[in-house]
Amino acid sequence: MGEKGKKSEKMSISRSAAKEHREQLERLQKKDPEFYQYLQEHGKDLLSFDDEDIDDEVDVGMEDAETQLDDETHEHDISEEEKPSKNVVTTAMVDSWCKSIIEDGKFSALRALVKAFRTACHYGDDSEDSSAKFTVMSSSVFNKIMLFTLSEMDGILRKLLKLPASGGKKETVNEIMGTKQWKSYNHLVKSYLGNALHVLNQMTDTKMISFTLRRLQYSSVFLAAFPSLLRKYIKVALHFWGTGSGALPVVSFLFLRDLCVRLGSDCLDECFRGIYKAYILNCHFVNAVKLQNIQFLANCVIELIRVDLPTAYQHAFVFIRQLAMLLRDALNMKTKEAFRKVYEWKFINCLELWTGAICAYSSEADFQPLAYPLTQIIYGVARLVPTARYFPLRLRCVRMLNRIAASTNRFIPVSMLLLDMLEMKELNRPPTGGVGKAVDLRATLKASKPVLKTRAFQEACVISVVEELAEHLAQWSYSVAFFELSFIPAVRLRSFCKSTKVERFRKEMRHLIRQIEANTKYTNERRAVTFLPNDQAATSFLEDEKKMGKSPLSQYVLTLHQRAQQRNDAMMESSVLVGEKSAAFGSKLDQIPASDEEDDIRNEDGASVFSSSWLPGSDSRAKPQKEEEKKKKKKKRKQEEGVGEDEDIVEDLVLSSDEDGSLSDSPSTGEDDNEEEQQLGTTTTQLSKRQRPRKFSKKNVKSHSNKSKKRKRAS
């Protein structure tokens, strides 16, 4: 009865309004007939106004309102009924699915598990799928689903597709792609790999990522059927390889290597290009702590090249040619920007990478042709800016050339690069900059002007020259022509002993000269003039002695290596190993299971990998980032407070001398620009400090007043 009364009231109101409107139109016709005629011609719909139209509009409006109310009440009732009975995944459901899949092999249970796995991987996403069968899940259920699916899904899919229990290559996948089994079950494979990729992008814990990648490695062969997923997996693995910590870089590299071995040409090109780019991104800056990581990344690249040497040669040729073009631009243009592109860590580390690759595969016919162009590039880089400030870079280049010469058994004229260094005035004069701090030449490319005049820098350079020159001569200490080869270096070393004013350097050079003379005597006593230089007897001269390392220079080089190792160990920072053994590729492989049995044993403890409090989503990423940002802000505040508490100190500007100014004729690099900017910054801060009134504490005020009184008394 109430609803009928409301309807009658609305009807009466609408009819009275219609009558008033009709009366207004009649008055308009009398007052302004011309406008009324215009409405009749152009707006007849406005004038055609009946009571039936009013009744229809009211009925339609009431019916729409009633249908809306009915729909809302119906939806409200459904939501109230579904709230307690929503599709909630419980541990009992997961256990029943797992039991029926393993014991009975039920396909319905497998489908339900795949859907639950999809829900687990997308749990916490901003745009959740409304069509998902399962939408509510606890953390313990999430752990069970993830562990069982990642551990058992590969074997389940292989049984359904009638594939071997492990292994396989892309040919096996291509063969089954036309079968009924593949048409029936390929959606399960795609769902498993796609959802696992999604959860990899959401994870932040390195142990969880390592466990997931290790389990997905067994199913990597299926990616041959899904090229788009394959490209995404390569990108994710490269990202974790370059930025991960702990065992994650090794696991990511093994995943990439497994892809290249199993899929071959489908991913080789992309993996070679991607891993080279990732290596470059991680070697922009070098210090004693980062040396180990960069060497590990380089060893990974060299190991990946082993998979397909002919394909790797094509990429290596292109990358080495790019380095040659940068060096050519620097030689032709002679601008700061061109020199900066060559004299930076990125360029030098690329040379180190290809030097290691050529040394590793020098016996392979595919990589032998790359040794000559790389040697030319390194030699050109060493002689590009022949100043004392770039002694560390030149020594690094000489070290690379010695490695190439030793691996390819080819003579490279390295001695001239080292002997030219000894003739520069910076190594002949006594140091004028004091003792100075110990200089690690492995982590520097360019020495600053104050460091250049210190005793520590001079000693590091001279000792390195002795080590590299002895290394170069020891490689040819068993040659028939050793006397002729070592004659000019010995003469120039004697002249350095006469010209130098530093007794320590004179002792080092005399010791090296004695070893060269002893080795000359060693070879001259054993060579007979019964063959020509182009005979095979010349190549086999002292071959047995070379294998045993009996020459005086070889034994001397061993003692130099031990001394260098001790010096490097003494410069370790925060107990981080930066020696040769720490950079070995196998050092991190100890963290990876050596066999499938060990991996299965670790899977028993896999429940601890997925923490019960973790669920994928936007919050899991935002929290650690926010915490890191807060820590950085706190550090900055502390530093600013520490600077503010110190007294204002005005330092005198140190102008470069005429001798330093004479070096400006040689081309400078980007580091010079950075130093100039820093000097400009210090001058501006000093000027601003001079202009500001100094704030004295009470102690400073007293001391200042006492000093003024003493001055008055003295006057």
FIMAR-490050 format. One record per residue (C-alpha): x, y, z; residue number from 0; residue in one letter. Coordinates in steps of 0.001 Angstrom, whole numbers, plus 500000, padded with zeros to 6 digits. Layout:
% FIMAR-490050
((X,Y,Z),NUM,'a')
...
% end
This chain:
% FIMAR-490050
((500000,500000,500000),0,'m')
((502859,502391,500698),1,'g')
((504386,501919,497237),2,'e')
((501003,502541,495515),3,'k')
((500553,505769,497492),4,'g')
((504004,506959,496400),5,'k')
((503141,506217,492774),6,'k')
((499851,508194,492956),7,'s')
((501598,511163,494576),8,'e')
((504295,511227,491818),9,'k')
((501596,510964,489152),10,'m')
((499638,513932,490538),11,'s')
((502813,516056,490834),12,'i')
((503866,515344,487241),13,'s')
((500360,516128,485840),14,'r')
((500141,519452,487669),15,'s')
((503595,520377,486331),16,'a')
((502459,519480,482803),17,'a')
((499389,521724,483074),18,'k')
((501519,524649,484206),19,'e')
((503903,524118,481299),20,'h')
((501015,524048,478822),21,'r')
((499637,527320,480198),22,'e')
((503091,528893,479836),23,'q')
((503218,527906,476171),24,'l')
((499761,529460,475558),25,'e')
((500889,532730,477191),26,'r')
((504044,532672,475048),27,'l')
((501889,532362,471882),28,'q')
((499935,535504,472811),29,'k')
((502934,537625,473901),30,'k')
((505461,536654,471214),31,'d')
((503772,535015,468207),32,'p')
((506926,535237,466057),33,'e')
((509039,533204,468526),34,'f')
((506183,530699,468932),35,'y')
((506052,530310,465136),36,'q')
((509854,529746,465132),37,'y')
((509406,526946,467704),38,'l')
((506722,525327,465571),39,'q')
((509061,525275,462580),40,'e')
((512285,524113,464301),41,'h')
((511247,522464,467597),42,'g')
((507949,520650,467169),43,'k')
((508969,518071,469773),44,'d')
((509021,520741,472437),45,'l')
((505455,521807,471700),46,'l')
((503967,518292,471331),47,'s')
((503194,517614,474958),48,'f')
((500409,515133,476053),49,'d')
((499277,513557,479297),50,'d')
((500049,510060,477976),51,'e')
((503714,510962,477599),52,'d')
((503761,512074,481213),53,'i')
((502270,508805,482398),54,'d')
((504751,506767,480324),55,'d')
((507779,508639,481673),56,'e')
((506650,508246,485250),57,'v')
((506022,504512,484810),58,'d')
((509397,503957,483141),59,'v')
((511242,505870,485892),60,'g')
((509499,503872,488601),61,'m')
((510249,500571,486875),62,'e')
((513978,501478,486531),63,'d')
((514170,502391,490195),64,'a')
((512491,499134,491199),65,'e')
((514836,497036,489041),66,'t')
((517873,498790,490517),67,'q')
((516672,498118,494044),68,'l')
((515951,494480,493208),69,'d')
((519430,494043,491674),70,'d')
((521162,495643,494649),71,'e')
((519276,493530,497177),72,'t')
((519964,490401,495113),73,'h')
((523707,491116,494919),74,'e')
((523806,491925,498616),75,'h')
((522136,488616,499423),76,'d')
((524558,486714,497166),77,'i')
((527603,488378,498733),78,'s')
((526318,487578,502210),79,'e')
((525783,483957,501200),80,'e')
((529199,483636,499478),81,'e')
((531339,485249,502173),82,'k')
((531523,482180,504358),83,'p')
((531462,479737,501410),84,'s')
((534003,481432,499133),85,'k')
((536647,479221,497358),86,'n')
((539246,479299,500100),87,'v')
((542310,477087,499552),88,'v')
((543148,475100,502669),89,'t')
((546020,472808,503552),90,'t')
((543673,469809,503414),91,'a')
((542726,470665,499827),92,'m')
((546372,471001,498801),93,'v')
((547287,467718,500488),94,'d')
((544432,465912,498748),95,'s')
((545454,467338,495356),96,'w')
((549068,466336,495840),97,'c')
((548104,462832,496979),98,'k')
((545722,462248,494073),99,'s')
((548265,463572,491566),100,'i')
((551143,461434,492818),101,'i')
((549206,458221,493600),102,'e')
((546263,458260,491189),103,'d')
((547430,460736,488534),104,'g')
((544088,462554,488418),105,'k')
((544010,465287,485814),106,'f')
((541262,467222,487621),107,'s')
((543487,467549,490702),108,'a')
((546364,468719,488485),109,'l')
((544176,471399,486911),110,'r')
((543068,472568,490334),111,'a')
((546694,472705,491504),112,'l')
((547747,474718,488442),113,'v')
((544930,477200,489106),114,'k')
((545958,477457,492748),115,'a')
((549568,477974,491656),116,'f')
((548453,480794,489389),117,'r')
((546566,482387,492275),118,'t')
((549622,482040,494519),119,'a')
((551920,483658,491949),120,'c')
((549534,486576,491387),121,'h')
((548543,486978,495037),122,'y')
((548733,490581,496107),123,'g')
((548716,492050,492586),124,'d')
((546936,495357,492115),125,'d')
((544828,494027,489225),126,'s')
((543539,490710,490458),127,'e')
((541689,488445,488016),128,'d')
((538003,488277,488873),129,'s')
((537629,485014,486945),130,'s')
((540131,483192,489161),131,'a')
((538711,480101,490814),132,'k')
((540647,480606,494057),133,'f')
((541026,484048,495520),134,'t')
((541826,483595,499212),135,'v')
((544977,481928,500510),136,'m')
((547044,481863,503696),137,'s')
((550827,482061,503854),138,'s')
((551268,478417,504889),139,'s')
((549107,477262,501986),140,'v')
((551109,479499,499664),141,'f')
((554341,477826,500802),142,'n')
((552947,474338,500239),143,'k')
((551675,475131,496755),144,'i')
((554920,476785,495698),145,'m')
((557181,474051,497042),146,'l')
((555189,471151,495612),147,'f')
((554646,472767,492217),148,'t')
((558248,473860,491730),149,'l')
((559590,470496,492918),150,'s')
((557208,468090,491169),151,'e')
((555670,469866,488181),152,'m')
((558553,469107,485822),153,'d')
((558256,465357,486376),154,'g')
((554447,465478,486115),155,'i')
((554535,467325,482797),156,'l')
((557170,464980,481379),157,'r')
((554979,461977,482239),158,'k')
((551946,463544,480570),159,'l')
((553931,464414,477432),160,'l')
((555783,461044,477430),161,'k')
((559237,462613,477612),162,'l')
((562394,461361,479369),163,'p')
((562592,461996,483095),164,'a')
((565342,464578,482615),165,'s')
((567398,466308,479954),166,'g')
((566322,466782,476370),167,'g')
((566931,469404,473718),168,'k')
((564781,471566,471487),169,'k')
((564505,468756,468904),170,'e')
((562584,466614,471400),171,'t')
((560126,469446,472036),172,'v')
((559742,470121,468294),173,'n')
((558894,466465,467726),174,'e')
((556080,466347,470278),175,'i')
((554532,469679,469282),176,'m')
((552367,467953,466690),177,'g')
((551134,465158,468959),178,'t')
((547803,464870,470769),179,'k')
((549480,464996,474163),180,'q')
((550956,468403,473405),181,'w')
((547655,469789,472154),182,'k')
((545957,468559,475319),183,'s')
((548527,469622,477894),184,'y')
((550527,472525,476386),185,'n')
((548333,475037,478237),186,'h')
((549522,473520,481530),187,'l')
((553170,473949,480513),188,'v')
((552606,477540,479448),189,'k')
((550662,478354,482619),190,'s')
((553382,476848,484824),191,'y')
((556249,478698,483116),192,'l')
((554360,481984,482763),193,'g')
((553216,482143,486369),194,'n')
((556667,481146,487649),195,'a')
((558154,484002,485614),196,'l')
((555649,486404,487145),197,'h')
((556503,485407,490697),198,'v')
((560232,485701,489911),199,'l')
((559684,489351,489066),200,'n')
((557930,489876,492393),201,'q')
((560458,488170,494670),202,'m')
((563110,490077,496581),203,'t')
((564771,487374,498704),204,'d')
((567858,485903,497008),205,'t')
((567404,482424,498509),206,'k')
((563848,482180,497202),207,'m')
((564896,483360,493751),208,'i')
((567800,480891,493693),209,'s')
((565534,477994,494673),210,'f')
((562932,478935,492045),211,'t')
((565495,479317,489255),212,'l')
((567184,476048,490189),213,'r')
((563891,474161,489911),214,'r')
((562883,475924,486696),215,'l')
((566196,474922,485136),216,'q')
((564901,471345,484807),217,'y')
((561980,472607,482696),218,'s')
((563984,475026,480568),219,'s')
((563705,472769,477518),220,'v')
((559970,473544,477288),221,'f')
((560778,477188,476557),222,'l')
((561653,476141,472998),223,'a')
((557900,476069,472309),224,'a')
((557302,479577,473702),225,'f')
((559728,482140,472187),226,'p')
((558176,485126,473961),227,'s')
((558557,483461,477364),228,'l')
((562112,482452,476448),229,'l')
((563134,486065,475819),230,'r')
((561596,487166,479115),231,'k')
((563380,484404,481034),232,'y')
((566705,485420,479491),233,'i')
((566184,489032,480573),234,'k')
((565268,488030,484128),235,'v')
((568218,485638,484453),236,'a')
((570644,488277,483128),237,'l')
((569294,490804,485612),238,'h')
((569798,488436,488550),239,'f')
((573254,487455,487242),240,'w')
((574445,491052,487156),241,'g')
((572782,492397,490305),242,'t')
((572326,489400,492585),243,'g')
((574314,488490,495678),244,'s')
((575350,485251,497315),245,'g')
((574729,482157,495189),246,'a')
((572157,483882,492951),247,'l')
((574641,484995,490217),248,'p')
((575937,481432,489893),249,'v')
((572429,479946,489753),250,'v')
((571380,482516,487149),251,'s')
((574454,481820,485031),252,'f')
((573896,478070,485170),253,'l')
((570294,478668,484082),254,'f')
((571503,480737,481098),255,'l')
((574152,478194,480185),256,'r')
((571584,475385,480346),257,'d')
((569331,477363,477998),258,'l')
((572178,477802,475497),259,'c')
((573118,474112,475634),260,'v')
((569570,472788,475260),261,'r')
((568033,475330,472889),262,'l')
((571087,476226,470809),263,'g')
((570572,478840,468112),264,'s')
((567182,479900,469509),265,'d')
((568823,481803,472359),266,'c')
((572597,481871,471733),267,'l')
((572679,485265,470010),268,'d')
((570461,486909,472583),269,'e')
((572395,485377,475487),270,'c')
((575786,486454,474098),271,'f')
((574651,490023,473488),272,'r')
((572772,490246,476775),273,'g')
((575546,488883,478977),274,'i')
((578103,491217,477353),275,'y')
((575864,494243,477978),276,'k')
((575248,493141,481564),277,'a')
((579006,492779,482080),278,'y')
((579611,496319,480796),279,'i')
((576940,497732,483103),280,'l')
((578687,496181,486114),281,'n')
((582241,497350,485368),282,'c')
((581888,501131,485135),283,'h')
((583775,501598,488409),284,'f')
((586455,499427,490006),285,'v')
((587844,499307,493524),286,'n')
((589575,496689,495642),287,'a')
((586229,495317,496865),288,'v')
((584631,495065,493421),289,'k')
((587602,493409,491704),290,'l')
((586478,489953,492753),291,'q')
((582959,490402,491401),292,'n')
((584143,491797,488056),293,'i')
((586590,488924,487627),294,'q')
((583802,486452,488403),295,'f')
((581512,488052,485805),296,'l')
((584298,487915,483214),297,'a')
((584882,484232,483952),298,'n')
((581161,483590,483462),299,'c')
((581214,485269,480036),300,'v')
((584271,483236,479022),301,'i')
((582587,480042,480179),302,'e')
((579437,480822,478177),303,'l')
((581530,481367,475038),304,'i')
((582635,477736,475307),305,'r')
((579114,476540,474415),306,'v')
((579419,477543,470742),307,'d')
((582781,478967,469677),308,'l')
((581893,479717,466013),309,'p')
((578850,481763,467026),310,'t')
((580793,483430,469834),311,'a')
((583557,484388,467390),312,'y')
((581099,486419,465302),313,'q')
((579950,488380,468347),314,'h')
((583502,488784,469678),315,'a')
((584644,490145,466322),316,'f')
((581889,492785,466387),317,'v')
((582601,493803,469990),318,'f')
((586383,494026,469463),319,'i')
((585768,496074,466319),320,'r')
((583719,498529,468381),321,'q')
((586688,498979,470730),322,'l')
((588973,499552,467728),323,'a')
((586639,502230,466375),324,'m')
((586689,504081,469704),325,'l')
((590501,504004,469720),326,'l')
((590590,505230,466105),327,'r')
((588333,508166,466968),328,'d')
((590612,509079,469873),329,'a')
((593712,508995,467642),330,'l')
((592089,511042,464880),331,'n')
((589948,513553,466778),332,'m')
((592207,514060,469845),333,'k')
((589419,515587,471930),334,'t')
((588679,515175,475624),335,'k')
((585483,513290,474939),336,'e')
((587216,510867,472569),337,'a')
((590019,510190,475065),338,'f')
((587500,509783,477874),339,'r')
((585767,506956,475997),340,'k')
((589038,505039,475796),341,'v')
((590539,505844,479200),342,'y')
((587649,504634,481330),343,'e')
((587046,501450,483279),344,'w')
((584373,500229,480908),345,'k')
((586769,500156,477960),346,'f')
((589672,498656,479916),347,'i')
((587526,495921,481467),348,'n')
((586276,494970,478000),349,'c')
((589902,494572,476921),350,'l')
((590493,492422,480008),351,'e')
((587475,490279,479129),352,'l')
((588566,489549,475557),353,'w')
((592135,488989,476692),354,'t')
((590874,486300,479047),355,'g')
((588727,484759,476302),356,'a')
((591609,484583,473811),357,'i')
((593939,483149,476457),358,'c')
((591348,480505,477362),359,'a')
((590710,479432,473756),360,'y')
((594064,480196,472144),361,'s')
((594377,476605,470957),362,'s')
((591018,476770,469169),363,'e')
((591089,477690,465496),364,'a')
((587997,479877,465867),365,'d')
((589548,482330,468330),366,'f')
((593159,482485,467137),367,'q')
((592504,485213,464498),368,'p')
((591265,487601,467215),369,'l')
((594622,487722,469016),370,'a')
((596320,490054,466519),371,'y')
((593663,492851,466364),372,'p')
((593237,492782,470140),373,'l')
((597011,493096,470604),374,'t')
((597080,496104,468291),375,'q')
((594258,497779,470241),376,'i')
((595928,497195,473624),377,'i')
((599268,498475,472315),378,'y')
((597572,501598,470925),379,'g')
((595792,502255,474229),380,'v')
((599070,501968,476154),381,'a')
((600776,504581,473947),382,'r')
((597781,506911,473543),383,'l')
((598746,509351,476352),384,'v')
((602409,508751,477295),385,'p')
((602461,510626,480612),386,'t')
((603410,509532,484122),387,'a')
((599868,509952,485419),388,'r')
((598749,507008,483266),389,'y')
((601430,504594,484459),390,'f')
((598805,502317,486121),391,'p')
((596890,502022,482853),392,'l')
((600054,501284,480861),393,'r')
((601087,498580,483330),394,'l')
((597648,497006,483034),395,'r')
((597976,496967,479232),396,'c')
((601448,495400,479484),397,'v')
((600034,492722,481764),398,'r')
((597369,491886,479179),399,'m')
((599966,491711,476388),400,'l')
((602113,489341,478443),401,'n')
((599124,487058,478957),402,'r')
((598349,486979,475229),403,'i')
((601987,486295,474366),404,'a')
((602204,483435,476880),405,'a')
((598987,481751,475695),406,'s')
((599546,482139,471940),407,'t')
((603346,481629,472067),408,'n')
((603848,484752,469949),409,'r')
((606433,487467,470534),410,'f')
((605015,490903,471468),411,'i')
((607481,493814,471934),412,'p')
((606472,494701,475472),413,'v')
((609875,495773,476797),414,'s')
((609798,499155,475036),415,'m')
((606609,500166,476861),416,'l')
((608240,499398,480217),417,'l')
((611669,500863,479535),418,'l')
((610133,504143,478339),419,'d')
((608524,504489,481763),420,'m')
((611902,504281,483505),421,'l')
((613262,507176,481460),422,'e')
((610569,509612,482633),423,'m')
((611650,512133,485231),424,'k')
((608925,511134,487715),425,'e')
((610709,507825,488403),426,'l')
((614268,509174,488335),427,'n')
((613912,511933,490905),428,'r')
((613639,511426,494656),429,'p')
((610026,511773,495857),430,'p')
((608965,515264,496943),431,'t')
((605453,514423,498152),432,'g')
((606347,512408,501215),433,'g')
((605792,508710,501814),434,'v')
((602097,508652,500887),435,'g')
((599562,505854,501181),436,'k')
((599996,502447,499589),437,'a')
((598853,502521,495953),438,'v')
((596873,499597,494529),439,'d')
((597651,499786,490812),440,'l')
((594986,497168,490042),441,'r')
((592220,499553,491118),442,'a')
((593505,502769,489510),443,'t')
((593882,503969,485939),444,'l')
((595181,507490,486520),445,'k')
((597223,508882,489378),446,'a')
((596538,512333,490748),447,'s')
((599307,514949,490817),448,'k')
((599925,514762,494600),449,'p')
((600090,510948,494485),450,'v')
((602482,511116,491532),451,'l')
((605171,512708,493717),452,'k')
((604908,510264,496622),453,'t')
((607400,507551,497457),454,'r')
((604719,504845,497558),455,'a')
((603643,505515,493946),456,'f')
((607227,505491,492659),457,'q')
((607987,502206,494401),458,'e')
((604773,500591,493119),459,'a')
((605553,501617,489526),460,'c')
((609217,500522,489582),461,'v')
((608414,497183,491227),462,'i')
((605649,496568,488665),463,'s')
((608029,497411,485803),464,'v')
((610530,494888,487159),465,'v')
((607833,492213,487517),466,'e')
((606350,492668,484053),467,'e')
((609738,492939,482324),468,'l')
((610940,489780,484076),469,'a')
((607672,488058,483072),470,'e')
((608191,489076,479446),471,'h')
((611824,487920,479332),472,'l')
((611045,484674,481189),473,'a')
((608636,483673,478405),474,'q')
((611590,483673,475986),475,'w')
((614263,482533,478436),476,'s')
((614458,479193,476579),477,'y')
((614758,480714,473128),478,'s')
((617863,480408,471002),479,'v')
((617764,484180,470423),480,'a')
((617483,485154,474092),481,'f')
((620867,486914,474054),482,'f')
((619846,489133,471119),483,'e')
((616374,489696,472545),484,'l')
((617585,490778,475979),485,'s')
((620552,492872,474853),486,'f')
((618731,496228,474464),487,'i')
((616679,495863,477709),488,'p')
((619875,495068,479619),489,'a')
((621650,498137,478213),490,'v')
((618780,500461,479098),491,'r')
((618476,498973,482570),492,'l')
((622156,499690,483200),493,'r')
((621664,503292,482067),494,'s')
((618741,503613,484492),495,'f')
((620930,502357,487331),496,'c')
((623444,505091,486548),497,'k')
((620888,507911,486195),498,'s')
((618540,507159,489081),499,'t')
((619157,508841,492423),500,'k')
((617084,506358,494453),501,'v')
((619185,503566,495906),502,'e')
((616248,501181,496331),503,'r')
((615476,501295,492616),504,'f')
((619132,500774,491760),505,'r')
((619204,497573,493842),506,'k')
((616072,496208,492134),507,'e')
((617461,496863,488666),508,'m')
((620855,495366,489441),509,'r')
((619196,492200,490696),510,'h')
((617164,491931,487480),511,'l')
((620283,492565,485355),512,'i')
((622117,489752,487143),513,'r')
((619246,487370,486401),514,'q')
((619264,488378,482720),515,'i')
((623019,487798,482508),516,'e')
((622681,484414,484224),517,'a')
((619934,483376,481801),518,'n')
((622033,484542,478835),519,'t')
((624864,482353,480010),520,'k')
((622391,479488,480522),521,'y')
((621147,479616,476919),522,'t')
((624497,480368,475263),523,'n')
((626090,477312,476847),524,'e')
((623383,475049,475405),525,'r')
((622912,476415,471931),526,'r')
((624918,475003,469077),527,'a')
((625320,476595,465694),528,'v')
((624268,473489,463772),529,'t')
((620838,474746,462649),530,'f')
((619320,477820,461078),531,'l')
((616686,480025,462820),532,'p')
((613925,478687,460533),533,'n')
((614689,475026,461277),534,'d')
((612460,472928,463500),535,'q')
((615395,472345,465837),536,'a')
((615192,476001,466852),537,'a')
((611605,475561,468053),538,'t')
((612418,472462,470076),539,'s')
((615466,474082,471691),540,'f')
((615442,473546,475482),541,'l')
((611895,472177,475309),542,'e')
((612398,469748,478185),543,'d')
((613987,472432,480367),544,'e')
((611048,474733,479615),545,'k')
((608551,472183,480911),546,'k')
((610535,471843,484123),547,'m')
((611123,475620,484508),548,'g')
((614855,475422,485137),549,'k')
((615980,478765,483693),550,'s')
((617181,481442,486156),551,'p')
((614570,483933,484984),552,'l')
((611725,481422,485441),553,'s')
((612746,480798,489027),554,'q')
((613157,484527,489619),555,'y')
((609645,485187,488301),556,'v')
((608223,482666,490783),557,'l')
((609714,484631,493674),558,'t')
((608302,487850,492185),559,'l')
((604833,486275,492017),560,'h')
((605011,485303,495666),561,'q')
((606066,488812,496625),562,'r')
((603234,490326,494572),563,'a')
((600721,487996,496205),564,'q')
((601882,489018,499656),565,'q')
((601638,492685,498692),566,'r')
((598103,492234,497379),567,'n')
((597029,490367,500497),568,'d')
((598386,493203,502625),569,'a')
((596107,495663,500819),570,'m')
((592916,493689,501404),571,'m')
((590057,495803,502697),572,'e')
((587491,494552,505220),573,'s')
((588645,490919,504853),574,'s')
((587496,490756,501222),575,'v')
((589619,488426,499129),576,'l')
((590874,490109,495998),577,'v')
((593690,487738,495090),578,'g')
((593858,485313,492206),579,'e')
((592214,482406,494046),580,'k')
((589183,484396,495103),581,'s')
((588339,485277,491496),582,'a')
((588309,481654,490315),583,'a')
((585087,480580,488683),584,'f')
((584793,477450,490784),585,'g')
((584972,479304,494097),586,'s')
((581266,480104,494024),587,'k')
((580261,476760,492557),588,'l')
((580718,475206,495987),589,'d')
((577442,476825,496967),590,'q')
((575588,474899,494220),591,'i')
((574647,471209,494551),592,'p')
((577018,469048,492529),593,'a')
((574429,466404,491630),594,'s')
((570702,465853,491479),595,'d')
((570806,463742,494658),596,'e')
((572256,466620,496663),597,'e')
((569649,468906,495141),598,'d')
((566861,466564,496223),599,'d')
((568297,466492,499732),600,'i')
((568202,470272,499809),601,'r')
((564596,470224,498625),602,'n')
((563661,468451,501832),603,'e')
((564736,471608,503633),604,'d')
((563093,473790,500984),605,'g')
((560309,474792,503335),606,'a')
((562704,477181,505022),607,'s')
((563381,478915,501706),608,'v')
((559887,480358,501390),609,'f')
((559313,482334,504563),610,'s')
((555796,481979,505905),611,'s')
((555374,485721,506255),612,'s')
((556177,486464,502616),613,'w')
((553571,486782,499905),614,'l')
((554247,488254,496447),615,'p')
((552889,491687,495812),616,'g')
((553697,495342,495686),617,'s')
((554244,495593,499449),618,'d')
((557090,493056,499448),619,'s')
((559134,495282,497171),620,'r')
((558199,498612,498622),621,'a')
((559245,497800,502183),622,'k')
((562931,497060,501594),623,'p')
((563238,500005,499236),624,'q')
((561701,502363,501790),625,'k')
((563966,501027,504514),626,'e')
((567046,501541,502342),627,'e')
((565960,505088,501522),628,'e')
((565475,505844,505226),629,'k')
((568946,504508,506043),630,'k')
((570516,506620,503307),631,'k')
((568742,509730,504560),632,'k')
((569939,509080,508115),633,'k')
((573534,508696,506912),634,'k')
((573317,511956,504965),635,'k')
((571925,513771,508003),636,'r')
((574716,512441,510213),637,'k')
((577339,513507,507694),638,'q')
((575828,516973,507399),639,'e')
((575688,517309,511181),640,'e')
((579322,516187,511435),641,'g')
((580381,518765,508875),642,'v')
((578403,521477,510616),643,'g')
((579985,520752,513986),644,'e')
((583528,521142,512645),645,'d')
((585151,524547,512718),646,'e')
((585328,526506,509501),647,'d')
((588789,526043,508032),648,'i')
((589952,528215,505162),649,'v')
((592650,526502,503142),650,'e')
((595001,528226,500747),651,'d')
((594450,527514,497077),652,'l')
((597261,525418,495626),653,'v')
((598147,526553,492128),654,'l')
((599758,524157,489683),655,'s')
((603438,524715,489012),656,'s')
((605017,525474,485671),657,'d')
((606182,521889,485366),658,'e')
((602651,520619,485824),659,'d')
((601423,523182,483361),660,'g')
((603819,521871,480735),661,'s')
((602034,518540,480881),662,'l')
((598828,520173,479719),663,'s')
((600016,519872,476134),664,'d')
((599248,516190,476295),665,'s')
((595592,515267,475858),666,'p')
((593643,515022,479072),667,'s')
((590785,512734,479882),668,'t')
((587504,513011,481711),669,'g')
((589150,512589,485080),670,'e')
((590936,515922,484537),671,'d')
((587580,517582,484025),672,'d')
((586274,516007,487227),673,'n')
((589305,517270,489155),674,'e')
((588823,520766,487761),675,'e')
((585159,520690,488765),676,'e')
((586119,519554,492261),677,'q')
((588682,522363,492532),678,'q')
((586091,524881,491389),679,'l')
((583699,523493,493974),680,'g')
((586260,523828,496742),681,'t')
((587078,527412,495765),682,'t')
((583421,528422,495825),683,'t')
((582914,526839,499227),684,'t')
((586039,528533,500524),685,'q')
((584880,531908,499226),686,'l')
((581478,531400,500797),687,'s')
((583138,530505,504091),688,'k')
((585225,533672,503966),689,'r')
((582165,535793,503378),690,'q')
((580189,534213,506232),691,'r')
((580650,535465,509810),692,'p')
((582325,532758,511839),693,'r')
((580387,531281,514738),694,'k')
((582631,531009,517780),695,'f')
((581945,528798,520738),696,'s')
((582743,530044,524259),697,'k')
((586140,528357,524240),698,'k')
((587043,529884,520913),699,'n')
((585943,533336,522090),700,'v')
((588137,533066,525211),701,'k')
((591152,531894,523252),702,'s')
((590601,534636,520691),703,'h')
((590411,537322,523440),704,'s')
((593549,535946,525150),705,'n')
((595459,536111,521885),706,'k')
((594387,539735,521324),707,'s')
((595529,540657,524871),708,'k')
((598927,539062,524304),709,'k')
((599334,541007,521090),710,'r')
((598537,544291,522887),711,'k')
((601068,543540,525621),712,'r')
((603728,542692,523076),713,'a')
((603048,545916,521231),714,'s')
% end
